[in-house]
Amino acid sequence: MDSYWQMTCAILVPGILLASWIDYAQRRVPNWLNAALIVIGFVVQAWFFGMDGLRTGFLGMLTGFGLLIV
């Protein structure tokens, strides 16, 4: 379980820093960066937790998307 959180931090911290920098400089976050983080997140979830992790990741993405749209 430790390696899961290490992998998550290794992906999210640079991704969030890059998104923050681009947002600061251009006042927008590019869709390619969001899509890349989503795909990488699905891959990591599937790698560590199999189909259950993939399903959980998909439901989490739908929940976050739904809350932001409303």
C-alpha angles and dihedrals in degrees: 000000000000092000090053092059092043090053091046092052092044089057103035101045096057091038093053092044091051092047090049093050094048091046091051094048100038103019092236140075112229119240092229090063093049091047092048092052091048093050093045089048091053091049093051092046091050092045095054103029107021121215093341090058091047091051092047091049091050092050090048091051091049091048093050092045092048093050093049093048093052 
